[in-house]
Amino acid sequence: MTLNDAAAARLDDLQHQHLKRALLPCPVSGRAFDFSSNDYLCLSTHPEVVDAGMAMARRYGAGATGSRLLSGNLDCFEQLEAQIARFKQAEAALLYATGYQANSSGLAALLDKTLWAGQEPLVFSDRLNHASLHHACQLAGVKQLRFRHNDFEHLTELLNKHRGSEQPKIIVTETVFGMEGDLLLVEELAELALGHRAVVYLDEAHATGVWGPEGRGLGALQTPAIEALKAMGHWVVMGTFSKGVGVSGAYIACSAVLKHYLLNRSTGFVYSTAPSPFVVGAIGKALELIPALEPDRQTLQTNAQALRDMLHAMGFNTGLSNTHIVPVLVGQASHALALKDHLLQLGIRASAIRPPTVPPHTARVRLALNTGHHGLHVHALVEALRHWSTHPSAHSSDVNLG
């Protein structure tokens, strides 16, 4: 069998399971009715953000020319990292090219047995964490003790089982879950972690810019427990600039000593070319703008709740959602694809999310609201979904709405 034969056979298998993916055009002209975008604050097209990126590119060039440890450590990177640290209420921050890179290599470095004098860390991870977090554990060669989603009773039970262990304990979770659209109770988690002297690693990809004090993320909350964890170096916050911030790239905000450890041992950072100076300039301006966008954040969440209320009235199941991310659970992958296609035929973009991104039998269409969505756009979406719910035989005989 040739490689092409093997690839074609595997693609046929994925197609049969309704799991085959393909790249689709995303025309700029259709952004008003795009509910698949993560540009929650519409900062990707903000004139000041674009201008700041262009100004930085004119000053430093289009590319950084090398990794940060070689020729790429331009002063604008260190200035941005200082700005990120202030934004996140942290001692220091390290910039990465992508969120997947930050999680897979940053968390893997944190879980490296050599960091812990040869001891394997005990990793307590939410079952619905992003794939990059699970990949980090695989890279580090550590086993995960997975707790039920957002279930602190289960997490407490697991922690108590290992209370007498000398192994380091690390809790890994998202703060806004990108597929479920629900929130982590950060303050409660901090109290629990402090009681077990555990390290907390938070993924703020979908929270940065949108949640927390002045949009700084839920990891920027300040409580006695969080401050105590910070003093120990046990409060590590990762986030991306590709969603609410509207640009690209990612960061890990942490203690100063952990930053220096990561720039030595995080392979994704060590062996990657630094991000484009354009990205650095655009991120810096977006972070300046975000604190003043509280009215936009409030409107975003008000609109999301209104959408959930309308969907519930039509019999749709939005799962655990209580944020700007609203999943419409339909069960099977084929149903999610059919609903996505139905919406697209009406000029509305949404994402069909299928296993393995979500657990089996929980396929969904994911609706992501942003501050550019107004009454007209939400009304068109609701009417398109109403048509689907009132004509189920035209789509599938057993779509799970509730």
Buried (B, 14 or more C-beta within 10 A) or exposed (E): EEEEEEEEEEEEEEEEEBBBEEEEEEEEEEBEBBBBBBBBBBBBEBEEBBEBBEBBBEEBEEBBBEBBEEEBBBEBBEEBBEBBBEBBBBBBBBBBBBBBBBBBBBBBBBBBBEBBEEEBBBBBBBBBBBEBBBBBBEBBEBEBBBBBBBEBEBBBEBBEEBEEEEEBBBBBBBBBBBBBBBBBEBBEBBBBBBEBEBBBBBBBBBBBBBBBEBBBBBBBBEEEBBEBBBEEBBBBBBBBBBBBBBBBBBBBBBBEEBBEBBBEBBBBBBEBBBBBBBBBBBBBBBBBBBEEBEEBBEBBBEBBBBBBEBBEEBEBBBBBBBBBBBBBBBBBBBBBBBBBEBBBEBEBBBBBBBBEBBEEEBBBBBBBBBBBBEEEBBEBBBEBBBBBBEEEEEBBEEBBBE
